[in-house]
Amino acid sequence: MIFDKTHFSEDVMEAKIATGLHIILTTDEDDSRPVYISGNFNEWRTQDKDFMMERVGYGLYHFKFTHDFPLPETVLYKFTKGDWSAVEIDANEERTENRSTTKHTGIQNEHVYKWRRNWLPFKPNFLPQIQLISDEFEIPQLNTTRKVWALLPHDYDYSGENYPVMYLQDAQNLFNENAEYGNWEIDKKLAVMSEYKVGKIIIIAVEHAEEDRIKEYNVGETILGKGQGKKYIQFLVETLKPYVDSNFRTKKEREFTGIGGSSMGGLISIFSGLRHPEIFGKLMIFSPSLWVVPKMTIKNDEDYGNTKIYLYAGGDESDTMIEHVQAFKNSMIESEFVNDKMKINLSINKLGKHNETYWSDEFPKAIEWLFFNTKDN
């Protein structure tokens, strides 16, 4: 049923039982993406399907809280198109304050002028602090050195807080404006998330080994030859993480520690998580190079608690990418290691290509689900 904006409130009252709280939203800009309402009633989750609004006309949306829904005394909320990259903004493209109502029944009318697009605009004062930990960080396991970076929350110096940590591969392509193939722009996306008080996290970014990248991210004997991945994982676990925990205010436990990457960086991140579930409780795996056909051994001799995996694949990457990723997900679900201890979020973009632009789009969604979606933790 399509309602006219002018008469929608009256129609709702007549067509729907007038119990509970009805949110009616009009917006000047509309497209095919769904609109979600998030707030203090669902821990500000931005992709909660239980809080997706019903589209009842162009630029016209409706959501009903049933009369028995346990609403807070004062309801705080915002509207998004699915994540903080597409949150509502005002007519001047400025951040809107939280909306609020003390109503628990009746109709609340709201209006959105614009939606943030592609994380723009972002506020420079919320950008993370980017520190070069070392341009020659020792990797004794491989007898080499590497640039390692830390991205700290914008208020790290005066917050006094301890933060979760995500270890990411291929640092050259994460926030470098001059990267040959583009970059994930994680600094800008973390800035927007911080502005909305979501996603305050430490990112440790390790640069890849240039011409030896594939060898370093390859584990064991595969079609790519003999890899050095086991030694690289040892470096992450035995050298880098202890250093980070000693020099930054981190939450050290596995449930606050993640690892991630894309392509071969995604593959080494899978191995890191499966070989060391006592260290890594969160895996962010984008477009992993499962075509390498690695032999994966799942460590299941102890109960380390829940492991969360955010798994992404694009439909326009290769003929087999989605097939490989779905098979990997199924093998994880069927393995003894899982036994109700693993949660996997599989995200597929049918138009997605194998490049930084699409991994960039997934990054904030993955961070939010892995670390800040407490409903699933």
C-alpha positions as CSV (number, residue, x, y, z in Angstrom):
1,M,0.0,0.0,0.0
2,I,1.4,3.4,-1.0
3,F,0.3,6.3,1.2
4,D,0.2,10.0,0.4
5,K,2.5,12.0,2.6
6,T,-0.2,14.5,3.5
7,H,-2.7,11.9,4.8
8,F,-0.3,9.2,6.0
9,S,-0.7,10.0,9.7
10,E,-4.5,9.8,9.5
11,D,-4.2,6.6,7.4
12,V,-1.9,5.0,10.0
13,M,-4.4,5.8,12.8
14,E,-7.2,4.2,10.8
15,A,-5.4,1.3,9.1
16,K,-3.3,0.3,12.0
17,I,-4.3,-0.2,15.7
18,A,-3.2,3.0,17.4
19,T,-1.1,1.3,20.1
20,G,2.6,1.5,20.4
21,L,4.8,4.2,19.1
22,H,4.7,5.0,15.3
23,I,7.7,6.8,13.8
24,I,6.9,8.4,10.5
25,L,9.8,9.7,8.5
26,T,9.9,11.9,5.4
27,T,13.1,12.7,3.6
28,D,14.1,15.0,0.7
29,E,16.5,12.5,-0.7
30,D,15.5,8.9,-1.4
31,D,16.9,5.9,-3.1
32,S,16.6,2.1,-3.1
33,R,18.6,1.5,0.1
34,P,16.6,0.7,3.2
35,V,16.3,3.1,6.1
36,Y,17.1,1.9,9.6
37,I,16.3,3.5,12.9
38,S,18.9,2.9,15.6
39,G,19.1,4.2,19.1
40,N,19.3,3.5,22.8
41,F,16.7,0.7,22.4
42,N,19.0,-1.5,20.3
43,E,22.5,-0.3,21.4
44,W,22.8,1.9,18.3
45,R,23.2,-0.9,15.8
46,T,22.9,0.5,12.3
47,Q,22.0,-2.7,10.4
48,D,19.6,-4.3,12.7
49,K,16.9,-5.9,10.5
50,D,14.5,-5.8,13.3
51,F,14.6,-2.0,13.1
52,M,14.4,-1.5,9.3
53,M,11.7,0.9,8.4
54,E,8.8,0.2,6.0
55,R,9.0,2.2,2.8
56,V,5.4,3.3,2.1
57,G,6.1,5.9,-0.6
58,Y,8.8,8.0,-2.2
59,G,10.7,9.6,0.7
60,L,8.2,8.2,3.2
61,Y,8.9,5.6,5.8
62,H,7.1,4.1,8.8
63,F,8.2,2.0,11.9
64,K,6.1,0.8,14.7
65,F,7.3,-0.1,18.2
66,T,4.7,-2.5,19.6
67,H,2.9,-1.5,22.8
68,D,4.9,-4.2,24.8
69,F,8.3,-3.2,23.4
70,P,10.6,-2.2,26.4
71,L,11.3,1.4,25.3
72,P,13.6,3.5,27.5
73,E,11.8,6.4,29.3
74,T,13.4,8.8,26.9
75,V,13.9,7.3,23.4
76,L,17.1,8.5,21.6
77,Y,17.6,7.6,18.0
78,K,18.9,8.5,14.5
79,F,18.2,7.3,11.0
80,T,20.7,5.7,8.6
81,K,20.8,4.1,5.2
82,G,22.6,1.1,6.8
83,D,25.7,2.3,8.5
84,W,27.4,5.5,9.7
85,S,28.7,6.2,6.2
86,A,25.1,7.0,5.3
87,V,23.7,8.6,8.4
88,E,21.3,11.5,8.3
89,I,22.8,15.0,8.2
90,D,21.0,18.4,8.2
91,A,20.4,20.8,5.3
92,N,23.9,22.3,5.8
93,E,25.5,18.8,5.7
94,E,26.3,19.0,9.4
95,R,25.9,16.3,12.0
96,T,22.5,16.1,13.6
97,E,22.1,15.6,17.3
98,N,20.3,12.6,18.6
99,R,16.6,12.7,18.2
100,S,14.5,12.1,21.3
101,T,10.9,11.5,22.4
102,T,9.2,10.5,25.6
103,K,6.2,9.2,23.8
104,H,5.5,5.4,24.0
105,T,2.3,5.6,22.1
106,G,1.0,7.6,19.2
107,I,2.8,9.2,16.3
108,Q,6.2,10.8,16.1
109,N,6.8,12.7,12.8
110,E,10.4,13.2,11.7
111,H,12.2,14.6,8.7
112,V,15.7,14.0,7.2
113,Y,17.1,16.6,4.8
114,K,20.1,14.7,3.5
115,W,22.1,11.5,4.0
116,R,25.9,11.4,4.3
117,R,27.5,9.9,1.2
118,N,30.7,7.9,1.0
119,W,31.7,9.1,4.4
120,L,31.7,12.7,3.4
121,P,31.9,15.2,4.9
122,F,34.2,14.0,7.8
123,K,35.5,16.3,10.5
124,P,39.3,16.5,10.7
125,N,39.3,16.9,14.5
126,F,38.0,13.3,14.7
127,L,40.7,11.8,12.5
128,P,42.8,9.2,14.4
129,Q,46.3,9.9,15.4
130,I,48.6,8.1,13.0
131,Q,51.9,7.1,14.5
132,L,54.8,5.4,12.8
133,I,55.8,2.9,15.4
134,S,58.9,2.1,13.5
135,D,60.1,2.2,9.9
136,E,62.4,-0.8,10.7
137,F,60.4,-2.9,13.2
138,E,62.3,-6.1,13.8
139,I,60.8,-9.3,12.6
140,P,63.3,-11.8,14.0
141,Q,61.3,-14.8,12.8
142,L,62.0,-13.7,9.2
143,N,65.3,-11.9,9.8
144,T,64.0,-8.7,8.3
145,T,62.3,-5.4,9.3
146,R,59.1,-3.6,8.4
147,K,57.2,-0.4,8.8
148,V,54.5,-0.7,11.4
149,W,51.9,1.9,12.1
150,A,49.4,2.6,14.9
151,L,46.1,4.5,14.3
152,L,44.9,5.7,17.7
153,P,41.5,7.2,18.6
154,H,41.5,11.0,18.1
155,D,41.3,11.6,21.9
156,Y,43.8,8.9,22.9
157,D,46.1,11.4,24.7
158,Y,43.6,12.6,27.2
159,S,40.9,9.9,27.3
160,G,42.6,7.4,29.7
161,E,40.6,4.6,28.1
162,N,41.8,1.2,27.1
163,Y,40.8,0.1,23.6
164,P,40.3,-3.0,21.5
165,V,42.9,-3.7,18.8
166,M,42.6,-4.8,15.2
167,Y,45.8,-6.0,13.4
168,L,45.6,-5.3,9.7
169,Q,47.8,-6.4,6.8
170,D,48.9,-4.4,3.7
171,A,49.3,-1.1,5.5
172,Q,50.4,0.6,2.3
173,N,46.8,0.4,1.1
174,L,44.9,1.4,4.2
175,F,45.3,5.2,4.5
176,N,48.0,6.3,2.1
177,E,46.6,8.9,-0.3
178,N,49.3,8.0,-2.8
179,A,48.8,4.3,-2.9
180,E,49.1,2.9,-6.4
181,Y,45.7,1.1,-6.4
182,G,43.9,3.5,-4.0
183,N,43.4,3.0,-0.3
184,W,40.7,1.9,2.2
185,E,40.6,5.5,3.7
186,I,40.2,3.9,7.2
187,D,41.4,7.1,8.8
188,K,38.4,9.0,7.4
189,K,35.9,6.3,8.2
190,L,37.2,6.0,11.7
191,A,36.8,9.8,12.0
192,V,33.1,9.5,11.1
193,M,32.6,6.6,13.5
194,S,34.2,8.5,16.3
195,E,32.1,11.5,15.7
196,Y,29.1,9.3,16.4
197,K,30.8,7.7,19.4
198,V,31.1,4.3,17.6
199,G,34.3,2.5,16.7
200,K,36.9,3.8,19.1
201,I,39.6,1.2,18.4
202,I,43.4,1.0,17.9
203,I,44.4,-0.2,14.4
204,I,47.9,-1.7,14.1
205,A,48.9,-1.7,10.4
206,V,51.8,-3.8,9.2
207,E,53.2,-3.1,5.7
208,H,53.6,-6.0,3.4
209,A,56.9,-7.3,2.1
210,E,56.7,-5.8,-1.4
211,E,58.0,-8.4,-3.8
212,D,57.9,-11.1,-1.1
213,R,54.3,-10.3,-0.1
214,I,52.8,-13.5,-1.5
215,K,55.5,-15.7,0.0
216,E,55.1,-14.1,3.4
217,Y,51.3,-14.4,3.4
218,N,51.4,-18.0,2.0
219,V,51.2,-20.7,4.7
220,G,52.8,-24.1,4.0
221,E,53.1,-25.8,0.6
222,T,50.5,-24.6,-1.9
223,I,50.2,-24.0,-5.6
224,L,52.2,-20.8,-4.9
225,G,55.2,-22.8,-3.6
226,K,56.5,-22.9,0.0
227,G,55.4,-20.0,2.0
228,Q,56.7,-18.2,5.1
229,G,53.3,-17.6,6.6
230,K,53.9,-19.6,9.8
231,K,56.9,-17.4,10.7
232,Y,54.9,-14.3,9.9
233,I,52.1,-15.4,12.2
234,Q,54.7,-16.1,14.9
235,F,55.9,-12.5,14.5
236,L,52.4,-11.2,15.0
237,V,51.7,-13.4,18.1
238,E,55.1,-13.5,19.8
239,T,56.7,-10.2,18.9
240,L,54.2,-7.5,17.7
241,K,51.2,-8.1,20.0
242,P,53.4,-8.1,23.2
243,Y,55.0,-4.9,22.1
244,V,51.7,-3.2,21.3
245,D,50.2,-4.3,24.6
246,S,53.2,-3.0,26.5
247,N,53.3,0.4,24.8
248,F,49.6,1.3,24.2
249,R,46.5,1.2,26.3
250,T,44.9,-1.9,24.9
251,K,42.3,-4.4,26.0
252,K,44.6,-7.5,25.8
253,E,42.0,-10.3,25.9
254,R,41.1,-12.3,22.8
255,E,37.6,-11.0,22.8
256,F,39.0,-7.5,22.2
257,T,41.7,-8.6,19.7
258,G,41.1,-8.9,15.9
259,I,43.1,-9.6,12.8
260,G,42.1,-8.8,9.2
261,G,43.1,-8.2,5.6
262,S,42.1,-8.6,2.0
263,S,43.1,-11.1,-0.7
264,M,46.4,-12.8,0.4
265,G,46.2,-10.6,3.5
266,G,42.8,-12.1,4.2
267,L,44.2,-15.6,3.8
268,I,47.0,-15.1,6.3
269,S,44.5,-13.5,8.7
270,I,42.3,-16.7,8.5
271,F,45.4,-18.8,9.3
272,S,46.3,-16.5,12.2
273,G,42.9,-16.9,13.7
274,L,42.6,-20.6,13.2
275,R,46.1,-21.3,14.6
276,H,45.8,-18.9,17.5
277,P,42.2,-18.7,18.7
278,E,43.5,-17.9,22.1
279,I,44.9,-14.6,20.7
280,F,42.4,-13.6,18.0
281,G,38.7,-13.6,18.8
282,K,37.7,-11.4,15.8
283,L,38.5,-12.1,12.1
284,M,37.9,-9.5,9.3
285,I,38.3,-11.4,6.1
286,F,37.8,-9.7,2.8
287,S,38.0,-11.5,-0.6
288,P,40.5,-14.1,0.7
289,S,42.7,-15.9,-1.8
290,L,41.2,-19.3,-1.1
291,W,42.0,-20.3,-4.7
292,V,45.5,-21.0,-3.4
293,V,43.8,-24.2,-2.0
294,P,45.5,-24.1,1.4
295,K,45.3,-26.9,3.9
296,M,43.6,-25.4,6.9
297,T,44.0,-27.0,10.3
298,I,41.5,-25.8,12.9
299,K,42.7,-25.7,16.4
300,N,39.9,-27.2,18.6
301,D,41.7,-28.7,21.6
302,E,40.5,-26.0,24.0
303,D,37.4,-23.9,24.5
304,Y,38.5,-20.3,24.0
305,G,35.0,-18.8,23.8
306,N,33.2,-17.3,20.8
307,T,35.1,-16.4,17.6
308,K,33.5,-13.9,15.3
309,I,34.3,-13.8,11.5
310,Y,33.1,-11.0,9.2
311,L,33.5,-12.5,5.7
312,Y,33.1,-10.5,2.5
313,A,33.2,-11.4,-1.2
314,G,32.4,-9.5,-4.4
315,G,30.5,-11.1,-7.3
316,D,32.6,-9.4,-9.9
317,E,36.0,-10.5,-8.5
318,S,36.4,-13.9,-10.2
319,D,34.2,-16.8,-11.3
320,T,34.9,-18.7,-8.1
321,M,35.3,-16.1,-5.3
322,I,31.7,-16.3,-3.9
323,E,31.8,-20.1,-4.3
324,H,35.1,-20.4,-2.4
325,V,33.9,-18.0,0.4
326,Q,30.6,-19.8,0.8
327,A,32.4,-23.2,0.9
328,F,34.8,-21.8,3.6
329,K,31.8,-20.6,5.7
330,N,30.2,-24.0,5.4
331,S,33.4,-25.8,6.4
332,M,33.7,-23.6,9.5
333,I,30.0,-24.2,10.4
334,E,30.4,-28.0,10.0
335,S,33.7,-28.2,11.9
336,E,34.1,-29.5,15.4
337,F,35.8,-26.3,16.3
338,V,32.7,-24.3,15.9
339,N,30.3,-26.3,18.1
340,D,28.2,-23.1,18.6
341,K,31.3,-21.1,19.4
342,M,31.6,-19.2,16.1
343,K,29.5,-16.5,14.6
344,I,30.0,-15.7,10.9
345,N,28.6,-12.7,9.1
346,L,28.8,-13.3,5.3
347,S,28.5,-10.1,3.3
348,I,28.2,-10.4,-0.5
349,N,28.2,-7.5,-2.9
350,K,27.2,-9.0,-6.3
351,L,28.7,-6.0,-8.1
352,G,31.9,-6.0,-5.9
353,K,35.3,-6.0,-7.6
354,H,38.6,-7.1,-6.2
355,N,39.9,-3.7,-5.1
356,E,40.3,-1.2,-2.3
357,T,37.1,0.7,-3.0
358,Y,34.9,-2.2,-2.1
359,W,37.0,-3.3,0.9
360,S,36.8,0.3,2.1
361,D,33.0,0.2,2.0
362,E,33.0,-3.0,4.1
363,F,35.6,-1.9,6.7
364,P,33.3,0.2,9.0
365,K,30.5,-2.4,8.8
366,A,32.9,-5.1,9.8
367,I,34.4,-3.1,12.7
368,E,31.0,-2.3,14.0
369,W,29.7,-5.9,13.8
370,L,32.9,-7.5,15.2
371,F,33.6,-5.2,18.1
372,F,30.6,-3.0,18.9
373,N,27.5,-5.0,18.1
374,T,27.1,-6.4,21.6
375,K,23.9,-8.2,20.7
376,D,26.1,-10.7,18.8
377,N,29.2,-10.8,21.1
